[in-house]
Amino acid sequence: MENTDLVLYKSVTISEAGANGGRMSYTQVTSGILNNLFPNVSQSERTDGATKYRKFFFKNKNAAGETAANSRIWISKRSTGGDYFRLKAGTNTDIQSMADDYTNWLGSGYLYNAIGTDATRMDVVFDTNNGVYNSSLIRISDNSGKEEFLTIKGSSGVSWNGSIATILTTTCFRSGYPASQDVLISAVIDFGDLVASTDNWSESREIYNESSYPVEVNNVGTIEESWTLTFSSGTAFTVSGANTGLISGGVIGSDYSPVNPNVGTGDYYFTLRAAGWGVPQIGDTITFQTHAAASGFWCKEVVPALTASRTNSQMNLKLYAEGS
């Protein structure tokens, strides 16, 4: 698996309204581009304060079918302006009207007091009195390249004194770190394994042997979709996705691999093998679901009232996974 296999995609709907978010689009986020995550903050928003939401998808597009194991994302650079950012795991279909009710948003801060090797306690400065919680997975790093992941205790693991969090971890630090704004502590979203999958197979009667010839999916072309196959004759069928709509149909005498036209030549939604078919009849149906090798998450920008103007303010996200 290469670094280029791990990418961010935008959601289908991007707005400031409740319908913002939803399903994954085919628009990839390009690193290092101005306003690639959020739009500019207006003068009125800086004066009055504002909260904005954007939904993204962490996608594994490894064409060889490798699993992106232990997939994680975190804020790797705090905002250089007066705003701050939080992350929250979502679903592959949720919208802003759901997300704005979510709690326990994850943020980042810097080390307030120096810690030594084998420490299990640290004080961290956040932008406000939230951003890390009991049982959170966290990452600590400095600008020398040291980093480690730890888990906060599940009970009384976090206490607050204003915007300073006292954090107790379940294991010891391997290294010591100085008190510094360059020592970053970030709460981590842990997505687990990202790989395309399929489930919820159902047929009107037994006309396809899905045990011996299961639906084949791939990390590049497979999307989040509910599919319906309907036989128009004893050999031909139509195919429709709940969101994609009608796509090209097929016949039982050939392998069926409908190409996803949005992601490149030869990348398909799924494959059904010709050898799996029995004897269909007119009106027979099959339904199943496919799932993209991706997980949706939310990023929230909070602009406190009376925030000062700053040109080209930025923050960074970091994606991490282990190849199978």
Phi and psi in degrees as a GROMACS rama.xvg file:
@    title "Ramachandran Plot"
@    xaxis  label "Phi"
@    yaxis  label "Psi"
@TYPE xy
-104.816  162.044  GLU-2
-56.8911  -34.4011  ASN-3
-70.6717  -10.5579  THR-4
-77.7271  -16.372  ASP-5
-104.69  114.341  LEU-6
-138.42  163.84  VAL-7
-108.169  138.306  LEU-8
-120.727  151.331  TYR-9
-83.0499  166.111  LYS-10
-82.6457  164.385  SER-11
-63.8763  -43.8541  VAL-12
-106.114  128.039  THR-13
-127.226  113.297  ILE-14
-161.864  -175.251  SER-15
-104.162  11.2661  GLU-16
-101.517  175.129  ALA-17
-63.8662  -25.2729  GLY-18
-82.9783  -1.8577  ALA-19
-53.6906  139.613  ASN-20
103.57  -128.852  GLY-21
83.2752  -139.696  GLY-22
-79.1315  167.552  ARG-23
-75.395  136.625  MET-24
-90.338  -174.038  SER-25
-104.237  17.8043  TYR-26
-96.9685  113.683  THR-27
-85.2406  141.527  GLN-28
-79.4505  125.517  VAL-29
-95.7966  125.5  THR-30
-66.6421  142.993  SER-31
81.969  9.50642  GLY-32
-100.283  134.329  ILE-33
-58.7066  133.817  LEU-34
62.7268  27.9147  ASN-35
-75.9843  -16.2598  ASN-36
-110.389  -47.0453  LEU-37
-133.799  154.213  PHE-38
-76.7778  171.876  PRO-39
-59.1716  149.24  ASN-40
-88.856  125.819  VAL-41
-78.285  166.196  SER-42
-62.3381  -40.9276  GLN-43
-65.9082  -35.5706  SER-44
-68.077  -37.8193  GLU-45
-66.5207  -36.0341  ARG-46
-73.3346  -48.5575  THR-47
-90.5673  -17.7583  ASP-48
90.0369  150.37  GLY-49
-159.534  154.407  ALA-50
-130.185  125.466  THR-51
-121.364  147.352  LYS-52
-121.408  139.324  TYR-53
-137.485  139.964  ARG-54
-105.954  138.888  LYS-55
-134.101  168.569  PHE-56
-129.902  126.668  PHE-57
-85.5454  113.795  PHE-58
-119.465  139.087  LYS-59
-98.0063  112.22  ASN-60
-111.785  32.1762  LYS-61
-65.148  118.094  ASN-62
-73.4017  -17.3738  ALA-63
-84.2512  -0.160402  ALA-64
84.6187  12.5612  GLY-65
-68.3018  147.309  GLU-66
-83.7494  132.636  THR-67
-86.2597  94.6588  ALA-68
-81.9841  150.048  ALA-69
50.5789  46.0754  ASN-70
-69.3968  132.073  SER-71
-141.264  157.088  ARG-72
-145.709  147.144  ILE-73
-156.655  167.895  TRP-74
-80.9268  115.369  ILE-75
-99.9065  -7.92765  SER-76
-149.474  122.92  LYS-77
-72.3138  157.213  ARG-78
-56.1321  139.449  SER-79
-88.7133  -0.962007  THR-80
-105.49  -164.173  GLY-81
-87.3247  -3.52095  GLY-82
-85.0736  172.941  ASP-83
-146.607  165.153  TYR-84
-127.747  150.851  PHE-85
-136.182  152.721  ARG-86
-120.989  151.456  LEU-87
-153.18  129.219  LYS-88
-63.9918  137.066  ALA-89
-120.118  -151.58  GLY-90
-117.256  179.728  THR-91
-84.0548  3.29395  ASN-92
-137.785  -5.2928  THR-93
-69.8616  157.686  ASP-94
-122.25  172.399  ILE-95
-61.0036  -35.2585  GLN-96
-61.9994  -20.8329  SER-97
-87.4987  -44.4674  MET-98
-66.2176  -31.1953  ALA-99
-71.6613  -5.69262  ASP-100
-98.1024  -5.23898  ASP-101
-67.4907  152.337  TYR-102
-120.22  176.547  THR-103
57.2824  50.0821  ASN-104
-71.2147  143.959  TRP-105
-101.958  134.684  LEU-106
-130.678  -155.527  GLY-107
-148.214  154.638  SER-108
-149.541  -172.592  GLY-109
-126.162  158.491  TYR-110
-73.0477  124.763  LEU-111
-87.5809  -39.7986  TYR-112
-123.456  144.233  ASN-113
-62.2111  147.56  ALA-114
-128.395  150.639  ILE-115
-104.736  170.701  GLY-116
-57.5198  141.705  THR-117
76.6158  7.07713  ASP-118
-70.3865  152.208  ALA-119
-128.086  12.4003  THR-120
-137.298  139.643  ARG-121
-151.408  155.414  MET-122
-109.655  129.668  ASP-123
-128.322  133.116  VAL-124
-91.1115  121.967  VAL-125
-108.974  176.294  PHE-126
-73.124  -28.8201  ASP-127
-154.622  -175.57  THR-128
-86.4705  52.0802  ASN-129
-160.971  173.985  ASN-130
124.815  -9.85802  GLY-131
-152.446  147.623  VAL-132
-144.653  164.818  TYR-133
-51.7115  138.548  ASN-134
73.2084  2.56388  SER-135
-65.2149  143.998  SER-136
-83.3449  131.879  LEU-137
-127.875  158.844  ILE-138
-124.942  133.493  ARG-139
-116.187  137.274  ILE-140
-151.898  159.134  SER-141
-130.869  178.112  ASP-142
-83.6374  9.93326  ASN-143
-94.3072  -5.9415  SER-144
104.568  -6.24817  GLY-145
-71.5135  140.691  LYS-146
-156.557  153.664  GLU-147
-158.667  152.355  GLU-148
-105.804  136.695  PHE-149
-137.625  164.432  LEU-150
-115.778  134.07  THR-151
-76.113  145.501  ILE-152
-56.4735  146.239  LYS-153
-77.7691  -17.9596  GLY-154
-130.418  125.309  SER-155
56.2145  35.0043  SER-156
-81.5613  -19.2129  GLY-157
-134.705  131.129  VAL-158
-133.637  153.38  SER-159
-121.154  140.552  TRP-160
-128.204  92.005  ASN-161
67.1749  -125.104  GLY-162
-97.9736  11.3571  SER-163
-101.061  121.486  ILE-164
-98.9593  128.973  ALA-165
-93.4869  120.416  THR-166
-116.133  129.953  ILE-167
-110.6  127.861  LEU-168
-104.742  158.321  THR-169
-79.8729  -20.1152  THR-170
-131.857  167.643  THR-171
-83.4634  154.353  CYS-172
-70.4948  143.408  PHE-173
-83.1332  -22.3497  ARG-174
-131.071  162.584  SER-175
-93.954  154.913  GLY-176
-139.973  142.742  TYR-177
-82.3071  159.744  PRO-178
-68.4645  117.431  ALA-179
-167.993  146.945  SER-180
-70.5562  -10.4767  GLN-181
-86.2724  -6.72878  ASP-182
-98.726  103.973  VAL-183
-97.1516  133.353  LEU-184
-116.938  118.433  ILE-185
-122.501  131.546  SER-186
-74.1986  140.444  ALA-187
-115  133.965  VAL-188
-84.6378  124.482  ILE-189
-107.015  104.973  ASP-190
-82.3994  -15.1825  PHE-191
79.7056  -140.203  GLY-192
-92.8382  132.908  ASP-193
-111.198  115.477  LEU-194
-159.252  145.78  VAL-195
-62.3215  146.804  ALA-196
-150.932  172.752  SER-197
-146.058  151.256  THR-198
-161.368  -173.026  ASP-199
56.1167  42.1503  ASN-200
-69.2032  133.492  TRP-201
-149.692  137.163  SER-202
-135.202  149.244  GLU-203
-63.3428  -29.1288  SER-204
-159.885  174.391  ARG-205
-76.4289  100.76  GLU-206
-125.617  -6.00844  ILE-207
-143.835  135.364  TYR-208
-90.4263  83.1189  ASN-209
-74.1212  -14.8843  GLU-210
-71.1822  -44.8214  SER-211
-85.6189  -27.0474  SER-212
-130.915  69.7987  TYR-213
-64.6183  159.86  PRO-214
-59.5536  130.043  VAL-215
-100.438  131.744  GLU-216
-124.634  168.928  VAL-217
-145.818  157.169  ASN-218
-69.8864  -23.9616  ASN-219
-87.047  -52.4499  VAL-220
-97.0396  -21.7721  GLY-221
-70.1132  136.269  THR-222
-122.504  172.754  ILE-223
-78.6447  106.848  GLU-224
-158.451  151.64  GLU-225
-107.577  121.169  SER-226
-108.654  145.988  TRP-227
-130.978  124.885  THR-228
-104.925  131.85  LEU-229
-130.19  127.124  THR-230
-82.8805  125.093  PHE-231
-95.423  -10.6131  SER-232
-154.671  -171.033  SER-233
-75.7334  -6.89465  GLY-234
-130.905  -23.0146  THR-235
-109.783  147.435  ALA-236
-139.877  152.964  PHE-237
-100.872  158.63  THR-238
-134.713  133.607  VAL-239
-139.287  139.356  SER-240
-102.776  145.919  GLY-241
-59.3755  -32.9269  ALA-242
-109.011  -31.8323  ASN-243
-75.1465  -30.171  THR-244
84.0576  -164.617  GLY-245
-71.7493  130.149  LEU-246
-118.722  179.768  ILE-247
-62.2906  139.474  SER-248
-85.898  -171.301  GLY-249
-149.457  -178.386  GLY-250
-132.714  155.846  VAL-251
-74.3781  -13.2955  ILE-252
-79.0864  -5.90615  GLY-253
-135.984  153.476  SER-254
-59.6718  142.62  ASP-255
-113.559  112.914  TYR-256
-134.291  83.621  SER-257
-68.0443  126.213  PRO-258
-74.5343  135.222  VAL-259
-83.0329  108.395  ASN-260
-73.1605  -5.09501  PRO-261
-93.4852  -7.26044  ASN-262
-125.365  -0.219573  VAL-263
126.325  155.505  GLY-264
-60.6488  129.436  THR-265
88.794  -4.89906  GLY-266
-91.5555  126.919  ASP-267
-116.867  160.389  TYR-268
-69.9861  -43.814  TYR-269
-171.241  172.558  PHE-270
-134.477  136.168  THR-271
-117.239  132.145  LEU-272
-87.3137  141.323  ARG-273
-58.8355  -34.5033  ALA-274
-67.2206  -13.8288  ALA-275
-83.6547  -11.8854  GLY-276
-80.5115  144.731  TRP-277
-97.9587  -125.138  GLY-278
-122.446  90.6549  VAL-279
-71.6683  163.015  PRO-280
-129.419  160.411  GLN-281
-56.2253  132.091  ILE-282
93.7902  -12.4935  GLY-283
-61.4525  144.938  ASP-284
-132.686  152.245  THR-285
-133.101  136.283  ILE-286
-127.495  146.291  THR-287
-162.139  168.475  PHE-288
-118.816  147.061  GLN-289
-118.98  151.607  THR-290
-129.075  130.179  HIS-291
-67.9926  157.134  ALA-292
-81.8946  62.0224  ALA-293
-154.612  156.77  ALA-294
-134.262  135.204  SER-295
-83.0777  145.423  GLY-296
-148.478  162.606  PHE-297
-110.836  144.628  TRP-298
-120.778  128.544  CYS-299
-116.241  128.135  LYS-300
-103.84  125.959  GLU-301
-111.16  121.372  VAL-302
-110.079  103.876  VAL-303
-62.6863  152.644  PRO-304
-60.0944  144.26  ALA-305
66.3192  30.6848  LEU-306
-71.8918  134.608  THR-307
-71.6162  152.711  ALA-308
-71.888  144.736  SER-309
-149.225  131.632  ARG-310
-80.6562  133.492  THR-311
56.7308  41.2111  ASN-312
-61.1473  144.756  SER-313
-149.094  157.757  GLN-314
-141.689  161.066  MET-315
-123.735  146.203  ASN-316
-110.481  148.214  LEU-317
-123.728  133.306  LYS-318
-104.294  141.316  LEU-319
-141.341  140.376  TYR-320
-160.275  160.615  ALA-321
-112.354  129.302  GLU-322
-69.7357  147.534  GLY-323
